[in-house]
Amino acid sequence: MPGIAEAPRRILGVGVATLDIINEVAAWPAEDDEVRALAQRISRGGNAANSLVVLSQLGHACAFAGTLASDAQSGLILADLHRAGIATIACVRHPGGSTPTSYVALSRATGSRTIIHYRDLPELRAAELADIDLDPFDWVHFEGRNPAETATMIAACRRQRPGLPISLEIEKPRPGVEALMDGPDVLMFSRAYARANGFRDPEPFLAEQRTRTSASRLILSWGEGGSYGLDGEGGLRHAPSQPPAALVDTLGAGDVLNAAVIDGLLAELPLAEILGRANRLAGYKCGRAGLAGLVAEARGTGWG
């Protein structure tokens, strides 16, 4: 079933794909404790890849651009992306590399997740993205990582397709990441990034970022505080969070919100409506494990 855009759109996501080893524990252990996992699952992760999975469920035609190792774990990632209907022709293989792995402890007491990430694989280079024909795409979404190469990629997209909408997620502080802010049409920030920059209030954070970018939309997720946005005229919009009855799994909730925001922007909805709709889907995700079948289940409860 298509998203709310008039027709399915073709979306390219640029970032990393990881192998997530998720251990569910009763509560986060103290240092030097030994605890038993109540359950374990292995899944494919990565911010842009997660967002593409949700966008694919919303009916859009999605493709992932990133690097993959040549080990057995990369086969699991490819199989999962293909099951989700995501094209991987833009992926670059690195013989001898190892698949990035996130070791996740998921607390059943709070639904929060703690992640230890290991990476030994080069990230996508601008020269590799330059080989991709952007003409078929209606949107490109970047993770805000590997800033020097990503800045070159964004500039190249602008030259090849001047009117192609570009969004960028800035999840955490990275050296040089601020240089990416002036180029995309949409910036998506996390509360963790705002707090790392000394902000405890969403409004002054967004006002400060407005002075640093020409982006027409600024989005800020604020956890239980909901989400905020600045529209093209600088108007502040807010939508409250929509928590589930029972918090089960917050892993990937921000990626779900970003996907719903992109879907809403493609449909040219008012920003306040986009934020409310995105919060409802992200909140629904927090009440269940994983992303498989998320949109269909949410629609069964009246979302959409």
WOPE-V442257 format. One record per residue. RES is the residue in one small letter. PHI is phi in whole degrees, -180 to 180 (* if undefined). D_FIRST is the distance of its C-alpha to the first C-alpha in whole Angstrom. Layout:
res=RES phi=PHI d_first=D_FIRST
res=RES phi=PHI d_first=D_FIRST
This chain:
res=m phi=* d_first=0
res=p phi=-65 d_first=4
res=g phi=-73 d_first=7
res=i phi=-88 d_first=9
res=a phi=-64 d_first=11
res=e phi=-59 d_first=12
res=a phi=-151 d_first=11
res=p phi=-56 d_first=9
res=r phi=-112 d_first=13
res=r phi=-97 d_first=15
res=i phi=-125 d_first=16
res=l phi=-106 d_first=20
res=g phi=-111 d_first=21
res=v phi=-118 d_first=24
res=g phi=178 d_first=26
res=v phi=-123 d_first=27
res=a phi=-121 d_first=25
res=t phi=-126 d_first=28
res=l phi=-100 d_first=28
res=d phi=-104 d_first=28
res=i phi=-106 d_first=31
res=i phi=-108 d_first=30
res=n phi=-107 d_first=33
res=e phi=-88 d_first=32
res=v phi=-124 d_first=36
res=a phi=-62 d_first=37
res=a phi=-159 d_first=38
res=w phi=-63 d_first=39
res=p phi=-76 d_first=42
res=a phi=-77 d_first=45
res=e phi=-58 d_first=47
res=d phi=74 d_first=48
res=d phi=-76 d_first=47
res=e phi=-122 d_first=46
res=v phi=-126 d_first=43
res=r phi=-97 d_first=41
res=a phi=-74 d_first=37
res=l phi=-79 d_first=35
res=a phi=-162 d_first=32
res=q phi=-143 d_first=31
res=r phi=-143 d_first=28
res=i phi=-119 d_first=28
res=s phi=-143 d_first=24
res=r phi=-88 d_first=23
res=g phi=-126 d_first=24
res=g phi=110 d_first=24
res=n phi=-60 d_first=23
res=a phi=-64 d_first=21
res=a phi=-62 d_first=20
res=n phi=-61 d_first=19
res=s phi=-62 d_first=17
res=l phi=-65 d_first=15
res=v phi=-59 d_first=14
res=v phi=-69 d_first=12
res=l phi=-63 d_first=11
res=s phi=-65 d_first=10
res=q phi=-64 d_first=8
res=l phi=-80 d_first=7
res=g phi=101 d_first=6
res=h phi=-87 d_first=9
res=a phi=-92 d_first=12
res=c phi=-117 d_first=15
res=a phi=-136 d_first=18
res=f phi=-110 d_first=21
res=a phi=-117 d_first=25
res=g phi=-177 d_first=27
res=t phi=-108 d_first=30
res=l phi=-132 d_first=30
res=a phi=-79 d_first=33
res=s phi=-109 d_first=34
res=d phi=-90 d_first=35
res=a phi=-64 d_first=33
res=q phi=-63 d_first=31
res=s phi=-65 d_first=29
res=g phi=-64 d_first=28
res=l phi=-64 d_first=26
res=i phi=-65 d_first=24
res=l phi=-62 d_first=24
res=a phi=-62 d_first=22
res=d phi=-68 d_first=20
res=l phi=-62 d_first=19
res=h phi=-67 d_first=18
res=r phi=-60 d_first=16
res=a phi=-82 d_first=14
res=g phi=81 d_first=13
res=i phi=-99 d_first=16
res=a phi=-73 d_first=19
res=t phi=-125 d_first=22
res=i phi=-67 d_first=24
res=a phi=-92 d_first=25
res=c phi=-88 d_first=27
res=v phi=-113 d_first=31
res=r phi=-89 d_first=33
res=h phi=-123 d_first=36
res=p phi=-59 d_first=38
res=g phi=92 d_first=40
res=g phi=-78 d_first=38
res=s phi=-120 d_first=36
res=t phi=-64 d_first=33
res=p phi=-58 d_first=32
res=t phi=-128 d_first=32
res=s phi=-109 d_first=32
res=y phi=-100 d_first=34
res=v phi=-114 d_first=32
res=a phi=-105 d_first=34
res=l phi=-107 d_first=31
res=s phi=-85 d_first=33
res=r phi=-72 d_first=32
res=a phi=-68 d_first=35
res=t phi=-124 d_first=33
res=g phi=79 d_first=30
res=s phi=-78 d_first=31
res=r phi=-130 d_first=31
res=t phi=-116 d_first=34
res=i phi=-121 d_first=33
res=i phi=-113 d_first=36
res=h phi=-110 d_first=35
res=y phi=-119 d_first=37
res=r phi=-137 d_first=36
res=d phi=-142 d_first=38
res=l phi=-152 d_first=36
res=p phi=-61 d_first=36
res=e phi=-89 d_first=33
res=l phi=-61 d_first=32
res=r phi=-98 d_first=35
res=a phi=-60 d_first=34
res=a phi=-64 d_first=36
res=e phi=-76 d_first=33
res=l phi=-68 d_first=30
res=a phi=-63 d_first=32
res=d phi=-79 d_first=32
res=i phi=-90 d_first=28
res=d phi=-77 d_first=27
res=l phi=-86 d_first=25
res=d phi=-56 d_first=25
res=p phi=-74 d_first=21
res=f phi=-92 d_first=20
res=d phi=-105 d_first=19
res=w phi=-161 d_first=19
res=v phi=-127 d_first=22
res=h phi=-119 d_first=22
res=f phi=-113 d_first=25
res=e phi=-83 d_first=27
res=g phi=-83 d_first=30
res=r phi=-140 d_first=32
res=n phi=47 d_first=35
res=p phi=-55 d_first=36
res=a phi=-61 d_first=38
res=e phi=-70 d_first=36
res=t phi=-66 d_first=33
res=a phi=-60 d_first=35
res=t phi=-66 d_first=36
res=m phi=-63 d_first=32
res=i phi=-62 d_first=31
res=a phi=-62 d_first=34
res=a phi=-67 d_first=33
res=c phi=-61 d_first=30
res=r phi=-63 d_first=31
res=r phi=-70 d_first=34
res=q phi=-74 d_first=31
res=r phi=-135 d_first=29
res=p phi=-56 d_first=30
res=g phi=-96 d_first=27
res=l phi=-72 d_first=25
res=p phi=-64 d_first=23
res=i phi=-128 d_first=24
res=s phi=-116 d_first=24
res=l phi=-138 d_first=26
res=e phi=-96 d_first=26
res=i phi=-116 d_first=30
res=e phi=-93 d_first=30
res=k phi=-148 d_first=33
res=p phi=-66 d_first=37
res=r phi=-141 d_first=38
res=p phi=-57 d_first=41
res=g phi=87 d_first=40
res=v phi=-67 d_first=36
res=e phi=-64 d_first=37
res=a phi=-67 d_first=38
res=l phi=-86 d_first=34
res=m phi=-73 d_first=34
res=d phi=-100 d_first=35
res=g phi=168 d_first=32
res=p phi=-71 d_first=29
res=d phi=-85 d_first=27
res=v phi=-133 d_first=26
res=l phi=-113 d_first=27
res=m phi=-121 d_first=26
res=f phi=-106 d_first=29
res=s phi=-104 d_first=29
res=r phi=-61 d_first=32
res=a phi=-60 d_first=34
res=y phi=-68 d_first=34
res=a phi=-61 d_first=35
res=r phi=-68 d_first=38
res=a phi=-64 d_first=39
res=n phi=-97 d_first=40
res=g phi=90 d_first=42
res=f phi=-101 d_first=40
res=r phi=-114 d_first=39
res=d phi=-131 d_first=38
res=p phi=-61 d_first=34
res=e phi=-63 d_first=36
res=p phi=-65 d_first=39
res=f phi=-62 d_first=37
res=l phi=-66 d_first=34
res=a phi=-62 d_first=37
res=e phi=-66 d_first=39
res=q phi=-68 d_first=36
res=r phi=-58 d_first=36
res=t phi=-75 d_first=39
res=r phi=-105 d_first=38
res=t phi=-145 d_first=35
res=s phi=-102 d_first=34
res=a phi=-58 d_first=30
res=s phi=-85 d_first=29
res=r phi=-135 d_first=27
res=l phi=-122 d_first=28
res=i phi=-119 d_first=26
res=l phi=-136 d_first=28
res=s phi=-87 d_first=27
res=w phi=-132 d_first=29
res=g phi=57 d_first=28
res=e phi=-66 d_first=29
res=g phi=-84 d_first=30
res=g phi=88 d_first=27
res=s phi=-137 d_first=26
res=y phi=-128 d_first=28
res=g phi=-155 d_first=27
res=l phi=-111 d_first=30
res=d phi=-86 d_first=28
res=g phi=-63 d_first=30
res=e phi=-97 d_first=33
res=g phi=87 d_first=34
res=g phi=-74 d_first=32
res=l phi=-85 d_first=32
res=r phi=-125 d_first=29
res=h phi=-140 d_first=28
res=a phi=-131 d_first=26
res=p phi=-69 d_first=27
res=s phi=-69 d_first=25
res=q phi=-128 d_first=23
res=p phi=-69 d_first=25
res=p phi=-75 d_first=24
res=a phi=-62 d_first=26
res=a phi=-134 d_first=27
res=l phi=-78 d_first=27
res=v phi=-112 d_first=26
res=d phi=-159 d_first=25
res=t phi=-90 d_first=25
res=l phi=-62 d_first=25
res=g phi=87 d_first=22
res=a phi=-62 d_first=21
res=g phi=-64 d_first=22
res=d phi=-68 d_first=20
res=v phi=-64 d_first=17
res=l phi=-60 d_first=19
res=n phi=-61 d_first=19
res=a phi=-63 d_first=16
res=a phi=-66 d_first=14
res=v phi=-64 d_first=17
res=i phi=-61 d_first=17
res=d phi=-61 d_first=13
res=g phi=-69 d_first=15
res=l phi=-67 d_first=18
res=l phi=-62 d_first=16
res=a phi=-85 d_first=15
res=e phi=60 d_first=19
res=l phi=-76 d_first=19
res=p phi=-61 d_first=22
res=l phi=-61 d_first=23
res=a phi=-60 d_first=24
res=e phi=-68 d_first=20
res=i phi=-60 d_first=19
res=l phi=-64 d_first=21
res=g phi=-63 d_first=20
res=r phi=-65 d_first=17
res=a phi=-66 d_first=17
res=n phi=-62 d_first=20
res=r phi=-64 d_first=18
res=l phi=-71 d_first=16
res=a phi=-64 d_first=19
res=g phi=-65 d_first=21
res=y phi=-62 d_first=18
res=k phi=-60 d_first=18
res=c phi=-66 d_first=22
res=g phi=-95 d_first=22
res=r phi=-148 d_first=21
res=a phi=-96 d_first=22
res=g phi=78 d_first=20
res=l phi=-110 d_first=16
res=a phi=-59 d_first=15
res=g phi=71 d_first=12
res=l phi=-59 d_first=13
res=v phi=-66 d_first=9
res=a phi=-62 d_first=9
res=e phi=-64 d_first=12
res=a phi=-63 d_first=13
res=r phi=-65 d_first=10
res=g phi=-65 d_first=12
res=t phi=-100 d_first=15
res=g phi=104 d_first=14
res=w phi=-71 d_first=13
res=g phi=132 d_first=11
